[in-house]
Amino acid sequence: MGSPRTEAGEEPHGAAVVADGFGLKGPRGWAFRGVSFRAAPGTLVAIEGPSGSGRTCLLLALTGRMKAREGTAEVGGLPLPRKMAAVRRISALGQVPGVSELDPAFSVAEHLRERALLQRRYDGSLRALLGRPGERAATSRERIEEALTAVGLDPAALPKGERTRVRDLERLEALRLSLALALIGRPRLLAVDDTDLKLSDADRATAWEVLRSVAAAGTTVLAVCSEAPEDALRITTTGTRPETTPEDTPEITPGTPPEGTPGTTSKDTPETTPGTPPETTSKDTPETTSKGASETTTEITTEERAAGAFVETGRA
């Protein structure tokens, strides 16, 4: 597989990623907390955990698309959250549901042409933007071919060639396409969500091989998954809910019941007699482990993003 090059023709270098006590809090509590790790440029980083454990929030925070509230982090030497816009310029998103998704009605060729056009319009140099049409077209073709080769996607092998619609792609081919679109921008950091979702064992192995190849070519890769491969730098978002303090108490928006009591009505409240404490069972007691209060399993919802935690950047 080929390796993308910089505009000057040099081999690219990935962005080092460093986090220390990194945490993100929304109106309903902590999405993740206490995340600490160091990843050298060109590292394959697997963010592992079950759905709803804050994996996607961590991915978006490290790519400058969600604003962390605790700890520190740097991507390519750029501090977060102070340099979020700069981090977005050196990073790119593959598939991230609700943020960066393929249009099922678009063909493979339409997606590739659109991304190349946007890349030239918003991220290219002034010289490239004002160059001759033939030169611009040649540059776009080069970037597209480079990205397709890097992820092992051959449009000619698809059922209808490059005219194949996204809705007709197999899950693995759709993943390859989303990665290729991200790599057209030659990012230093590539992030992808749900890497192993709905993949067979064989396709899962292939997907990780593609990401290893991208990382080996010099681009740092962040990949959300349910089970990380052994050779990846494994970051887990599975842990216990940290003990709350007055300043940690989740903010409650008007008309929203406190967390843990959604839609509570009088019929949902157990009857108690005066002086008798309510009964509790083992399922009512939060589980704790020896890992301590490093992470939580609270998920940031769309409403919380709209409340200010999520930085909307449009099509990524």
N, C-alpha and C positions, 0 to 999 in steps of 0.2 A: 504494500500500500504506500502511496506517495505521502510526502510530508509537505504541508503548506509552507510558503516562504513569505518573508516580509516584502514591502515595496522595493527595498534596496536589493532584493535578491538573496539576502542572508537567511540562514536558518533561524526560525523564531525561538524565543525562549519563553517558557511559561511563567506564570506569576506565582511567587511563593505566597502561601496562605498561612497566617498565624492568628490564633484566637486564644484569649486568656480570660476565663470567667465570663465568656460571651453569653448574653441572655436577651431575650425579647419578650416584652410584656404587652398584652393587649387589654382591652376593657374587661375581659373575663378572666384574666390571670396570665400566668407565664406560659408561653408556647414552648420555650426551652430555656434552660438556665445552666450556668456553670460549664459551658462547653470550652474545652481547652485542647489545642493540638497545634502541631507545626508540620507543614507540608512543603517540601522543596519544590522548585519549579519542575514541571513534567511529572508530577506524582498523580497516581490514580487514587482518589479519595472516595470511599464508599460511605455514605451517610445511611446507616442501618437502623431499622426500627419498624414497628407496626404502623399501619395507617392511623393517623390522628395523633401521633406522638411528637409532632413538631418538625418532622423531617423537611417538609417543603418550606416551612418558615425559615429554617436554618439555611437552606439552599438559597432562598431569595435574599436573606440578610447578608450572606457572604458575597453575593453578586451586586449589592448596592440597591436592591429593590424593596427591601423592608428595613425599617430603622430599628436597630437594637437599642435597648434601654439600660444595659448593664455590661460591664466588662469592656474589653478592648479587642480589636481585630485589625489586621492589615492584609491587604491584597496587593501584591506587587509593590509593597512599600507605601501604599496609600491607606491612611487610617480611616476606619469606619467608626461611627457614621459620618464623620466630618467630610469625607471625600467620596460620598456615595455616587455623585454624578461621574466623577473620574473613574471609579471602579466599574460603572456601567459601560463606559467607553472601551474598557479593555476586556470585558467579559461578554459572553453570549449565551443565550438559553437555547437548549434543544427543546424537547417537549416538556411543558409544564402546564397541566390542565388548568384552565381558567386564566392563564397568563400568556402563554406562547403555545398556540395550538395550530395544527394543520387544518385548512379548510377542506372538508370532505368533498366539496363540489369542484375544487380546483384540480387540474391535472398536475402531474409531476413537473412538466415543462413550465406551466404557468407559475407554480411556486418558485421555481428556480429563477425564472426571468424577473419576477417581482422582487425577490430578495436581492438579486444583483443590481437592479435599478435603485432600490432603496439604499444599498450599500454605497453606490456611486454618488447618490444625491446627498446623503447625510454624513457619511463617514470618509469619503474620498478626499483627496487633496484638491485644491483649487485648480491645479494644473491638469489633474485627471478630469475634473468636471468640465473644463473648458477645452479639452482636447478635441481632436478631430473625431467625427462619429465612427469612422472605421477603427480608429485606435481604441475608443471607448468600448466598442462592441468586442474587439479582440481581447481586451482586458477582462471583460465580463465572462467571455467564454473560457478564458484561462482559469479564472477563479472557480467557475462552476465545475470544470473538469477536474481541477485540483481537489475540490471538496468531495466530489463523487468518488474519486479514486481513494481518498483517505478513509472513507467509510465503506468501501467495497460495494457501492450501488451502481449497477449497470442498467440505465433506463431501457436499453434495447432488449434486455432479458425479461422485461415486465410484460404482462399479457397484451397490452396495447401500446407497448413502447412508452415513449415519453408522454403520450396522450392518456395514459392510464390515470384514472381519477383516484384521489386519495382514499375514497371509500372502498375502492376495489383492491387496495394493497393489503398484503398480509401484515400482521402486527410487526414483525421484524423489519420488513421493508419500510414501513411507515417510520419506525425508529431510525433507520438509516437515513431516510430523507430529512427528518428533523435535525439530525446531527450535521448533515451536509449543508443545510440552510444556515445553521449557526456558524459553520466553519468558513463560509464564504467571506465573512468579515475578518478572517484570520485572527481570532481572539487569542489572548494569552491565558484566559480561563474559560473553560467550557462547562456548563452546568446542565444536567438532564434529570428529570423527575421520573419516577415509576419505571426505572430501567428494566426490571425483571417482571413487571406486571403482565399477566396473561401470556407468558411465553412458555413453551415446552422446555424441557431440560436441554435439548440440543440447541434450540434458538437462544436460550439464556446464555449458554456457553459461547455461542457466536457473538452475542451482543457484548459480552465482557471482553472478548478478543478484539472487537472493533475499538472499544474504549482504551484497551491497553495499547493498541497501535497508535491511537491519537496521542496518548500520553507519552509514548516512546518517541514520537516525532517532536516533542517539546512542549505541547500544550498541557497545562494543568487541568485535570478533569475532576469535577464533583458530580457524583452519581448517587441519587437516592434509590434505595433498594430495600427489600424485605430481608434479604440474606446476602451478605457481602462475600466476595471471593477471598480466599486465603491470602493472596498476594497483594491485596489492596490495603491502604491505610484505612482502618475501620474506625468510624466515629459513630457512636450510638446515641440515640435520643430517648432510649428507654430507661426510665429511672423512677424515682419516687417524687411525689409532690413536695416541694420545699416547705418548711414551716413558714407560715405567714406572720408578718409583723405589720403594725399599723401602716407603714409606708408601702408594704407589699399587697395590701388588701385590694383585690380587683375592683376597678371602677365599675359602677352599675349605671347604665344609661337609663334615662327616664322611660318608664313603662317596661323595663326588662327585669324579670325576677332574678334574685341572686343565683349564682352558679350552683348547680346541684338541685335546684327546685324549679325547673321550668314548668310553667303552666300549672302551678300548685293551686288547688282550690280547697274549699272546706271539706269536700269529701275525700280529698287525698291525705288530710291530716289525721293521724291516728288519735283515737280517743284516749284521754288520760284522766285519771281521777286526781283530785287535789292532793298534793304531797307525794304523788307517786311518779317517779322518773320514768320517762318513756323507755320501752324495752329496746335493747340493741342486740344485734346479732353480729356474727363475724363478718358478714358481707358489708356491714355499715362502718367497719373500722378500716381506715386506710392502711394498705399494706406498706411496710417499710423493709428496706434491705440495708445491707452494710455499705452500699454504695453512697449513701448519704443523700443530701439534698442538692444533687448536681443538676438534675434534669426533671422535666415534668412531661405529662402526656396530654396537656391541654392543647387543643387545636384552634388556631386562629381562623375564624370564619370570614365569609365574604363581607358580612356586615362590619366586622371589626376592622377589616382592611379599609373599608370606606370611612371608618371613624378616625383614621389617621395613621395606622400602623403600616399600611401598604403604600408604596410609592408607585403610582400608576405610570408606566412608561409606554403604553401602547403595544403594538406588535413588536416582540423582541426578536 
